[in-house]
Amino acid sequence: MSEKLKKDLNSAIREIPDYPKSGILFKDITTLINDGALFAALIEALKERYNRMQIDFIVGIESRGFIFGAALAYALGVGFVPIRKKGKLPFSTAKESYSLEYGFDTIEIHTDAFREIPNAQVILIDDLIATGGTAQAALKLIERVGGRCVEACFLLDIPQAGGAERLREFVGVFTILDVGVGNGH
């Protein structure tokens, strides 16, 4: 991915101070995805990265991962698989709980998500990685239903939170933009 594209992506993301609480610099991606040419350039760059790999599915984490994941799946001509919050998928699911700062949350995937393709090769995608708890839970779900995550991809990384580094113990990680201390989504 070119440095110019990274700079353009970074410039297109609106920053909102003190949202959702004081001290947080929210990174609003809506100003990136509503720029058709820039969004297309991002998806094209990701397509270039993943086109050489034999990917069967793109897996997106609710909800912003759906935006990038569905567009990338279309560009690659592969299927898209959603990982959703508990209770949102209508068929048989596998579940994984993970810890949050205060409590737990649960995500789910359909048990037949990979259409019985043995050892389906997938890319996991989301907008942001902070501590990595959701992404680690997603990796467990992918494996549990028969997939193999080739790489996890994130538009934004908060390096100080350590999630990308922790995730690298299990899978390759590709992050596009680093957002520093006090930043978040």
Backbone torsions as a table, in degrees:
resi	resn	phi	psi	omega
1	MET	NA	130.6	-175.3
2	SER	-71.7	152.6	176.7
3	GLU	-64.6	-33.2	177.9
4	LYS	-63.5	-44.7	178.5
5	LEU	-63.0	-42.4	178.2
6	LYS	-60.1	-43.0	179.4
7	LYS	-63.3	-43.8	179.2
8	ASP	-63.6	-41.6	177.9
9	LEU	-61.7	-47.5	-179.8
10	ASN	-60.0	-42.2	-179.9
11	SER	-66.5	-28.0	-176.4
12	ALA	-82.1	-13.2	-178.4
13	ILE	-86.4	121.7	-179.4
14	ARG	-76.2	136.9	176.8
15	GLU	-105.2	130.0	179.9
16	ILE	-121.7	108.0	-178.5
17	PRO	-69.6	148.5	174.4
18	ASP	59.2	35.4	175.2
19	TYR	-129.2	132.5	2.6
20	PRO	-82.5	-3.3	175.1
21	LYS	-147.4	167.3	-177.5
22	SER	-55.8	136.1	177.5
23	GLY	93.3	-9.9	179.1
24	ILE	-98.1	133.8	173.4
25	LEU	-105.6	98.5	-175.9
26	PHE	-71.1	133.5	176.2
27	LYS	-101.4	105.9	-176.8
28	ASP	-90.2	108.2	-177.2
29	ILE	-81.9	-6.6	-178.1
30	THR	-61.5	-29.5	178.9
31	THR	-76.2	-16.2	172.9
32	LEU	-84.6	-48.6	-174.5
33	ILE	-74.0	-15.8	176.2
34	ASN	-91.7	4.1	171.1
35	ASP	-96.9	96.6	-172.6
36	GLY	-53.9	-45.5	-177.8
37	ALA	-66.7	-41.4	-178.7
38	LEU	-71.1	-42.2	177.3
39	PHE	-61.5	-42.6	178.2
40	ALA	-62.6	-39.8	179.3
41	ALA	-64.6	-39.4	177.4
42	LEU	-62.9	-49.4	-178.9
43	ILE	-64.1	-38.5	177.9
44	GLU	-63.5	-41.2	178.1
45	ALA	-64.8	-40.0	177.0
46	LEU	-68.5	-38.6	176.6
47	LYS	-59.1	-45.1	178.2
48	GLU	-58.1	-42.6	-179.4
49	ARG	-63.8	-43.9	-171.7
50	TYR	-97.4	-9.6	-177.7
51	ASN	-61.9	-33.8	-177.7
52	ARG	-76.0	-18.6	178.4
53	MET	-86.8	152.2	179.3
54	GLN	-92.7	81.5	-175.9
55	ILE	-90.7	136.2	176.4
56	ASP	-96.9	-33.8	-175.9
57	PHE	-148.1	152.2	166.6
58	ILE	-106.2	131.1	179.1
59	VAL	-111.5	123.1	-180.0
60	GLY	-112.7	138.7	178.7
61	ILE	-90.7	135.3	-179.5
62	GLU	-57.0	138.0	-7.1
63	SER	-110.1	-27.5	-176.9
64	ARG	-69.3	-25.6	175.0
65	GLY	-63.6	-23.6	177.1
66	PHE	-66.7	-38.6	-176.9
67	ILE	-62.8	-53.7	-178.4
68	PHE	-72.2	-39.7	-176.3
69	GLY	-66.1	-45.6	-179.3
70	ALA	-65.0	-41.4	178.9
71	ALA	-64.4	-42.4	179.8
72	LEU	-68.0	-40.8	177.7
73	ALA	-59.2	-44.1	177.6
74	TYR	-60.7	-46.9	-178.6
75	ALA	-61.2	-35.9	-179.2
76	LEU	-87.1	-12.3	-178.0
77	GLY	72.0	33.8	179.3
78	VAL	-122.3	172.0	179.7
79	GLY	-77.0	157.8	176.1
80	PHE	-114.1	135.7	179.3
81	VAL	-123.0	122.9	177.3
82	PRO	-87.9	139.6	165.6
83	ILE	-106.6	122.8	-171.7
84	ARG	-120.1	165.5	173.2
85	LYS	-67.6	156.0	-176.0
86	LYS	-52.4	135.0	174.8
87	GLY	86.0	4.2	-176.5
88	LYS	-99.7	-13.8	-179.6
89	LEU	-101.0	135.7	-170.4
90	PRO	-85.0	-11.0	-174.8
91	PHE	-110.7	-172.2	178.4
92	SER	-60.5	131.3	-175.4
93	THR	-128.5	157.7	165.8
94	ALA	-101.5	143.0	-175.6
95	LYS	-122.3	150.2	174.6
96	GLU	-144.6	127.4	176.5
97	SER	-99.1	151.7	179.5
98	TYR	-146.4	159.1	-176.3
99	SER	-88.8	145.3	173.5
100	LEU	-111.3	177.8	178.3
101	GLU	-55.0	-41.3	178.7
102	TYR	-132.0	84.3	176.3
103	GLY	116.1	-155.6	-176.3
104	PHE	-134.6	159.6	172.1
105	ASP	-138.3	165.4	-178.3
106	THR	-133.9	137.6	174.2
107	ILE	-120.8	160.2	-176.3
108	GLU	-138.2	158.4	174.0
109	ILE	-139.9	147.0	175.7
110	HIS	-64.9	140.5	-179.0
111	THR	-66.3	-23.1	178.8
112	ASP	-104.7	23.3	-173.8
113	ALA	-55.9	-33.0	-174.9
114	PHE	-101.5	21.0	170.5
115	ARG	50.0	36.0	177.9
116	GLU	62.0	22.0	173.1
117	ILE	-78.0	118.1	-177.8
118	PRO	-64.5	132.7	176.9
119	ASN	52.7	45.4	-178.7
120	ALA	-53.3	133.2	-179.7
121	GLN	-90.1	122.6	-174.5
122	VAL	-131.0	155.8	169.3
123	ILE	-111.3	129.5	174.4
124	LEU	-94.4	133.7	-178.2
125	ILE	-137.6	142.9	174.2
126	ASP	-153.5	170.0	-178.1
127	ASP	-76.0	-35.5	-170.7
128	LEU	-146.3	142.9	169.8
129	ILE	-121.0	127.0	176.7
130	ALA	-113.9	-95.2	-179.2
131	THR	-80.8	-19.5	175.5
132	GLY	90.3	2.5	-177.9
133	GLY	-60.2	-46.0	179.6
134	THR	-65.2	-43.8	-179.5
135	ALA	-63.6	-41.1	177.9
136	GLN	-63.2	-41.2	177.1
137	ALA	-63.5	-40.0	178.4
138	ALA	-62.6	-41.7	178.0
139	LEU	-60.5	-41.2	178.5
140	LYS	-63.0	-41.4	179.0
141	LEU	-64.8	-44.3	179.5
142	ILE	-56.3	-47.7	179.9
143	GLU	-65.1	-42.4	-177.2
144	ARG	-60.7	-33.1	-178.9
145	VAL	-99.3	15.8	169.8
146	GLY	99.5	10.4	179.6
147	GLY	-98.0	166.6	175.0
148	ARG	-130.4	115.4	-179.6
149	CYS	-78.3	119.4	-180.0
150	VAL	-80.3	-39.2	179.9
151	GLU	-161.1	149.2	173.1
152	ALA	-107.0	131.7	-174.0
153	CYS	-122.7	133.8	-179.6
154	PHE	-136.2	136.0	175.5
155	LEU	-65.9	-46.0	-175.8
156	LEU	-120.0	140.2	176.7
157	ASP	-128.4	133.7	170.9
158	ILE	-102.6	90.3	-173.6
159	PRO	-55.9	-35.1	-178.3
160	GLN	-64.2	-23.7	179.6
161	ALA	-78.5	-19.9	172.2
162	GLY	80.6	3.3	-175.9
163	GLY	-63.7	-44.1	-179.5
164	ALA	-62.1	-42.2	178.8
165	GLU	-64.4	-42.8	177.9
166	ARG	-63.0	-40.0	-178.9
167	LEU	-67.0	-31.2	-179.4
168	ARG	-62.9	-15.5	174.6
169	GLU	-67.8	-19.9	-174.0
170	PHE	-115.6	-26.5	-172.5
171	VAL	-159.6	158.2	171.7
172	GLY	-65.3	143.1	-178.7
173	VAL	-126.9	131.9	175.8
174	PHE	-120.4	118.1	175.3
175	THR	-116.1	145.4	-175.4
176	ILE	-95.1	-51.0	-177.8
177	LEU	-125.9	134.9	172.6
178	ASP	-91.8	134.0	173.9
179	VAL	-117.9	130.7	-169.3
180	GLY	-78.1	-169.6	-178.4
181	VAL	-55.9	139.3	178.4
182	GLY	82.7	-3.9	179.5
183	ASN	-96.2	159.5	178.4
184	GLY	-174.8	-171.1	179.7
185	HIS	-119.1	NA	NA
